[in-house]
Amino acid sequence: MTLHICQTGYETFLAKELSAPPERSGPGWVLGPEGKGELCFAHLSLRAPQEVPGKSVNALAGAVADFFTTSTKDERFEGPWPFCLESAGLPGLARRAKTVEEEVSAKIKSKMARVAKLAVPGRPALGLRRGLFAYLPDFDHVLVTREALAGGQRRMADDPQAPSRSYLKVEEAYGLLGREPAAGETVADLGAAPGGWSYSAARRGALVTAVDNGPLKGAGLHPGVAHRAEDAFKFRPESPMDWLFCDMLSDPERVIALADRWLAEGWCRRLIVNLKFGRRDPLRLLEQAGVLRRRCAFLKARHLFHDREELTLAAERI
């Protein structure tokens, strides 16, 4: 079995992504098969975790620390390793998890000081990682393993100068591509208002064409942003762009068709696009977005940490 962690409230969609019915689930997690291919809604998947009971913080922390020290007795650590301890979305459980995490760190440090110094807390980067991963599904149990598959989702630091909190979504999406807009690169931001995504690219030195009939906020004052008051669906670039951004409150099928045209016409090299699913079936939208794969060397679809009823696509053209 694999423990899949997701955003609380989206367990049903995650369960539907798996290759077989889940064994059990709770707020923010699903225990079931590993799934076929990459999962959109899974933020972190703990492979073959051991479940240990514990009626106190000390008992839970002791179980996690003992598991780690026992499993690493013949292992040599030459560099940083991820230490990630999270919890289900139950009231008060996050505070308990934080205390357990602190106790685990202290216990490992007392026995393996050099190894403890190499620990990197928090969710690891995208991909399969080996370290220490633990999860509290409730107050009296912990699931723990050494190996996890990270989907790339993570909480991003807020920027008080950003025009909107949508800024956080594109900042998070860069991790899926393994790169971000560079100084001098060109970006078309369709449906840019109020300007959070344009701001994200411009602060890195990119040259942004922000397309929206609505007004921009702070991003519109940035020297790297040129505002075009036009219909985003009708906009055509004068020359190919390095990036296409699109975060519009619009029909998701129409947005998929828009992204497909930009790729087909060679108008962009990379794209980050959000699909608002609302009451629609997001898994059906994922199937429809698969049409983009024929034009992409790389395509990832994720329900990000900062997404709500939306999916984020990150792709690079062939």
N, C-alpha and C positions, 0 to 999 in steps of 0.2 A: 504493500500500500504506500501511497504518497500523500503527504499532507499539503494541500494547496491553500495558500493564503491569498485573500482577495479583499477588496474594499467592502466594508460591511453594507449589506443590503443587496449585493450582487451575487450571492451564493448560487441562486437558481441558474443564472446564465453560465457561471463557471461549471456547475454540475452538468449542464447540457453539452459543454465542450468535451467532456471526458469520453473515453471510448466505451465505457460501461457505467451502469448506475453506481453512485457513490455508496460507501459503507455507512457513513454518517456525516453530519455537518452541523455547524453552529454559526453564530454571527461573525462573519469574516473568515470562515475556513470551511473546507470540504476535504474529507478523507476518502480517497478512492484510488482508482488506477492512475497511472502516470499521464495518460492521454496520448493522442496521436498528433505528432507535430507540436508546434509552438502554441501555447494557450494565450488567448487575448486577455482574459480576466484574471489569470493567476499572476500575482505579484512575485511570489516566492514559493517554490515547491520543494518541500523537505522530503528527501528520498529515504524510504524504509526507516522511519523514525521509531525509536523505542518509547513507549508510554510508561511513565513512572508516577505512582501516586505520592502525595505529600501533603500533610495537613497543616504545615507551617512553612514560612518563608525559608527557614533554615533547612528543612527537609527537602524542599524543592531545589534550593541552591546546591545542597550537598549532593543530590542525585545528578544534577547537571555537571558539577565539577568532577565528581567521581567518574562519570561516563567519559569525560574528556581525558582525564589523566590516565585512565585505564586504556583507552583506545589509542593513546599516543606514546605508549611506553617504548615502542620500537620505531617511532617516527622522528625524523630530524627536521627542525624548522630553520630555514635559511632566510626567510623573508616574511613580510606581513601576511597575516591570515585573518579572514573575516569572523567576527563574533556578533551574531545577530540573535537577540532574544525579543520576541514580540508576544502579543496576547490577543485573545478574542475581544469582540466589541461589547463586553459586559460592563456595567457601571462599576467603577472602582478597580477593575482588574488591571488596567494599565499602570496604576500606582504600585500594585503588588508586583507586577512584572519588572518595573524599574528597580524595586528593592531587591528582587531576586537576582537581577542582572548585576547589581553592585556587589552582592554577596558572592556570586559566582566568580567575578573578577578577583575579589579578595582571596578566595580560596585557591584559585589557580596560581595567583601571584605568590602565595605562601609556599607552594610546592614546586612551582616552575617559573621563577622570577624572570628569567631571560625570555622564555616563550611568551609570558604574559605581556611583556613590553612590546611584542610584535603584533598584538591583537589590534584589529581595526574595527571599532564598534559600528553597528548600523548595517543596513542592507548593502550587499556587495554589488559590484558592477554586473552588467548584463552577462549571462552565460552560466556554465556549470562551475561551481566553486566548492572548494574543500576548506573547512574550518570548523566552527562550532555554531550550530543552529538549534534554537530551542523555541518552543511555543507553548503558551498556557491557554488551553481551550476553556478552562474554568479555574476556580481558586484552588483546587485540590489535585491537579494533574499537570504534568509537563511532558511534552513530546520532544525528543532530542535526537539529533543525528549529526554526522560529520559532513554530509554532502547535500547541496541544494542547488537548484536551478533558478537563477534570478531572471525575472522578466524585464528588468530595466527600470521599473517604477520606483520612484523615491520622492520624498518630500524635498522641495526646493526652498531656498532662503528667499524671503520676501524682499522686495526693493521698494522703499517708500516713494521713489521717484517714478516708478512705473505707472502709466496711465490707467491700468486696470489689472485685476488679479489674473486675467487670462494670460498675462505675461508668464506666469508660473508653468502653464501647460507647455508652451514652446520651449522653455528652458529645460523642462524635464524630457521633452521629446528628442533633444539633441543627443542624449545618451543612447537612444535606439540606433542612431546613425553612426555614433562614435566620432562625430565631428560637429562643428557649429559654423555659422557664417564667419568668414574671415575678412579682415580689412581689405577693402577694394572689391570684394565680391558683390554681385548684384542680386537684389531680392525683390520679387513682386509679391506684395501683401494684398490679397484680394479680400474685400470686406474688412478693411483694416481698422475702422473706427471701433473703439476710441483710440487705439494705437498701441496696445500692449505688445503685440508681436513685432511691429515695426520698431518700437523702442528697443526690444531685445536684440535685434539685428544691428541697428544703428549704433548702439553703445559699443559694439565690437568693431566698428569702423566700416561696416557694410553700407552700400548705397541702396537705399530702399525707395521703391515706387509704391506708395500707399494708395490703393484704389478703393474709394468709397464715396458715395454721395453724401454721407454724413460727416460731421466735423471730427477732427482728431483733437486729442487733449495734448499732454506734454510732448508726445512723440512728434507732433506736427511742428514743434519749435526746434527740433534737432536738425542741425545742418545736413545730416546725411539722409533726411527723409524728404521726398518730394511728393506732395499730396496731389492726386488726380481725382477730381470730383466726377467720377464716371460709374457706370454700371459695371460691376466686377465681372459679370458673365459675358459682357461684350468687349471687355478690354483685350487688346492684342499688343504684345510687346514689340517695340521697334527692332529689337535684336534679342537673341536668346539670353535668358537670365540664368544665373547660377542656382537660384532657389525660387521655389513657389511656396508661399504661405497661404493658407486659406482656413479661416475660422469663422464661417458665416452661419447665421441662424436661418438655414435654408433647407429645402428638400434634400435629403442625403443622396438620393439617386442622381439628382441633378449635379451635386457636387462631385460625385464619382465620375460622371460623364465629363465634367469640366476638367478634372485631373487627368483623365484619359486623353482628352484632346491636347492638353499641354504637353504630355509625354509624346503623343503621336506626332505632333508638329515640331518637336524638338525645341520647344520654347523654354524648357527648364532642364537642369541636370539633376536636381534633387527637389523633393517636396516634403512638406509637413502639412497634413490636411486633417481637419476634424469633421466627423460625421455625427450630427445630432440625431440620436435615435428616438428619444422620447418614448412614445407608446409603441413604436415599431419593434420588431424582433431584431436585436443586434446581431444575432448569429446569421440571420438571413442577409443582413447588410454586409457581413464579412464575406459571405459567398459572392455577393455582387461585386464587392471591391476586389475580388480575386481576378477580375478582368484586367487589372493593372499589372499583374505579374508578367504577362507576356511582353511587356515593354520595360520591365525592371530587372536589373541585376540583383536588386536587394529590395525587399519590402517587408516591413513589420507592422502589425496591427496590434494595438494595446489599449486597454482601459487603464489610463494612467492614474497615478495617485491623485492628481489635481483635476481629473475628469469627473464629470457627474454623468448625466445621461448622454454620453457622447463617446465615440471611439476616435483614436488618433492613429493616422497612417503616416509612416515615415518611409520614404523610398528614394532610390537612386536609379536613374535611367540607364539602360544598357548602352 
